[in-house]
């Protein structure tokens, strides 16, 4: 089954995107590079939000990334995920950023394959604040095979 088919089976839809202030996904050579995509969920991990809620927020970011990549490339097929950067709005003593960003990585693994095209390098970092008070922001780099 293709990445596109797996995404659709997971209930991911690909609505038409209108141009905005920034380009959500650019192509440079054989790479697709996304802007940071923020969660609709607002709040501080380790404050008013749990790790489990953060996991869902990171998954939501990954869905938005897939939608932007699909809009730019026309399909999710023929892509390899190279790198994910996950940013977590964190309380000073919160240390589970990696578990939060697993929400994005796990979705990418389901769509592209955990040991194949979805096997990626990753950073998961804590921040004192994120734009709009978002709980999580994620960006990614894909290779067009």
C-alpha positions in Angstrom: 0.0 0.0 0.0 1.3 3.5 -0.9 1.9 6.3 1.6 -1.0 8.2 0.1 -3.3 5.3 0.6 -2.2 4.7 4.2 -2.7 8.4 5.0 -6.2 8.3 3.6 -7.0 5.1 5.6 -5.9 6.9 8.7 -8.6 9.5 7.9 -6.2 12.3 6.7 -7.9 14.6 4.2 -6.1 16.9 1.8 -8.2 20.1 1.4 -7.1 22.8 -1.0 -4.8 25.2 0.7 -4.8 28.9 0.0 -1.5 30.9 -0.2 -0.7 32.6 3.1 1.9 34.9 4.5 4.6 32.2 4.4 5.2 29.2 2.1 4.3 26.1 4.2 6.4 23.8 2.0 9.1 24.7 -0.5 11.0 22.5 -2.9 14.7 22.9 -3.3 16.4 20.3 -5.6 15.1 16.9 -4.5 14.0 18.1 -1.0 10.7 19.3 0.4 11.2 21.6 3.4 8.3 22.6 5.5 7.7 25.6 7.7 6.9 25.0 11.3 3.3 23.8 11.7 1.7 24.6 15.0 -0.9 22.7 16.9 -4.4 24.2 17.5 -4.0 23.1 21.1 -2.6 25.9 23.3 -0.8 25.6 26.6 2.3 24.5 28.5 3.4 20.9 28.7 4.1 20.0 32.3 1.9 23.0 33.2 -1.8 22.8 32.2 -1.2 20.1 29.6 -0.2 16.4 30.0 2.3 14.5 27.9 -0.6 12.6 26.4 -2.2 15.8 25.3 1.1 17.0 23.8 1.4 13.7 21.9 -2.0 14.5 20.3 -0.9 18.1 19.5 2.3 16.8 17.8 0.2 14.3 15.8 -2.0 17.2 14.7 1.1 19.1 13.5 2.2 16.0 11.5 -1.2 15.9 9.8 -0.8 19.6 8.9 2.7 18.9 7.5 1.3 16.0 5.4 -1.4 18.3 4.0 1.2 21.0 3.1 3.6 18.4 1.5 0.7 17.0 -0.4 -0.4 20.4 -1.6 3.1 21.2 -2.8 4.1 17.8 -4.3 0.6 16.5 -5.3 1.0 13.2 -3.5 2.7 11.6 -0.5 4.0 8.8 -2.7 7.7 8.8 -3.7 8.9 10.6 -0.6 11.3 9.7 2.2 11.2 11.6 5.5 14.7 12.7 6.4 14.4 15.0 9.5 11.8 16.2 12.0 12.3 19.1 14.4 9.8 19.2 17.3 9.4 22.2 19.5 7.4 21.9 22.8 6.1 24.7 24.9 7.4 23.4 28.2 7.3 24.2 31.9 10.9 24.7 33.3 11.0 21.2 34.8 9.2 19.3 32.0 11.6 16.6 30.5 9.3 14.5 28.2 9.6 16.5 25.0 10.7 13.3 23.2 7.5 11.6 24.3 5.4 14.5 23.0 7.1 14.5 19.6 6.5 10.8 19.3 3.0 11.9 18.3 4.4 13.2 15.1 7.0 10.5 14.5 4.5 7.7 15.1 2.1 9.1 12.5 5.0 9.5 10.0 6.0 5.9 10.7 2.4 4.7 10.0 2.2 6.6 6.7 5.8 6.1 5.3 6.9 2.9 7.2 8.8 2.8 10.5 11.9 1.0 9.1 11.8 2.4 5.5 10.8 5.8 4.2 9.5 7.0 7.5 12.7 6.2 9.5 14.0 9.7 10.2 16.4 11.8 12.2 14.8 13.9 14.9 15.2 16.6 17.5 12.7 17.3 20.3 13.3 20.5 22.2 11.6 22.4 24.9 10.9 26.2 24.5 9.8 28.9 26.9 7.1 29.9 24.5 5.8 29.2 21.0 4.0 31.4 18.5 0.3 32.0 19.4 0.8 30.0 22.6 0.7 26.7 20.6 1.6 23.6 22.7 3.7 22.1 19.9 5.4 23.2 16.6 6.9 20.6 14.1 8.8 21.0 10.9 10.1 18.4 8.5 12.4 17.7 5.6 11.5 15.1 2.9 13.5 13.7 0.0 11.8 13.3 -3.3 13.0 9.9 -4.4 
